[in-house]
Amino acid sequence: MLAERLIAYDTSTAEGIKNCAGFVKGWLDSRDVESEQMGLRGLPVTTAVVGPQSAPTILLHGHLDVVPGRPEQFEPRPEGDRLFGRGAYDMKGALAALLLAVADLREQDGVRVRLGIVPDEESEEEAERGGDLLVARGFVGDFAITGEPTDMHVGVAAKGVLAMRIKVAGRSAHGATPWLGENAILRALDVFRGIESLPFATRSSELFDRPSINLGRILGGDALNKVPDTCFIDVDVRYLPEQDPAEILEEVATLEDAEVVSTFSRPPATVDPDSVYVRSLCASAARHHAEGVTSVGRDGASDAVSFLRVGIPAVEFGPLGAGHHGPEEWVSISSLASYRRAIVDFVTTLPGMLSSDGAGSA
């Protein structure tokens, strides 16, 4: 199974990404699919294309990189309909299906299909991102699909990212007399609880119950027998599309003992759910997913924003599964086949949908 081959590469490392990208390019070349690779901070970005250049253009987007996992998570493990492994759900299963769908679509001549595969979707880099490089190098079209996990629903909105490194001050003392000091690590925990209680954290919208707030890292203390006088915490806020990150920072600044020293941000993603492309994708997905398909909002961010910021409508659409970034990540094997068929069905029926809707190539 192609998904198993991809999972077996530890693409939380640069070496694993390079080896996996080499395998992917060889796989495409062996199926007579035109492909190229370009460099990004020493890592490969892979593109492939099928279909006529003059036709409406659909962009398929995926990423090879994964968050770190245990060694055994890079040994794919099928159990019934579930394929376990790091990246199975986010998003090597979807990427395998996208590769197969592109190969399936080689002979059709109604749509130009371009596949872009980046090595850095999970990274904390704010500049020089793979999605932005693709767009800058002319990887553009009429509609983009990124294969992030959505359980066969179509993600028309995604939260934005505001990651903050916050410095919290205390007062040092001997570890034997901690009552004479102010423990910065304990204060930092209070600061985090304070962030969870700020007004922005209680907001909701049509597609989202609330923002997501995670304490991802604590960096503090330099000796066992000393009360720490400084602590840094890294807080990951996923804010609603309707919220303003500048206003969130203003609220955080009101907390006592907290100083935001650096930030990383990515904008939220939104697309019109009544677009002919979205409606066509929902219809195609529904034909291969008995439980029905709806437009949904996603808590996680994705590279869809790279396309949205240049005016290309972009959604997230991926197979069934669970546990991404967790210890028991899995993807439904049967849904990978359904997902592949849905992508092929969407592409092959799109010219008719565009014609009946009166739409055409942008």
Buried (B, 14 or more C-beta within 10 A) or exposed (E): EBBBBBBBBBBBEEEBBBBBBBBBBEBBEEBEBEBEBBEBEEBBBBBBBBBEEEBBBBBBBBBBBBBEBEEEBBEBBBEEEBBBBBBBBBBBBBBBBBBBBBBBBEEBEBBBBBBBBBBBBBBEEEEEBBBBBBBEEEBBBBBBBBBBBBBBBBBBBBBBBBBBBBBBBBEBBEBEEEEEBBBBBBBBBEBBEBBEEBEBBEBEBEBBEBBBBEBEEBEBBEEEEBBBBBBBBBBBBBBBBEBEBEEBBEBBEEBEBBBBEEBBBBBBBBBEBEBBBBBBBBBBBBBBBEEEBEBBBBEBBBBBBBBBBEEBBBBBBBBBBBBBBBEEBBBBBEBBBBBBBBBBBBBBBBBEBBEEEEBEEE
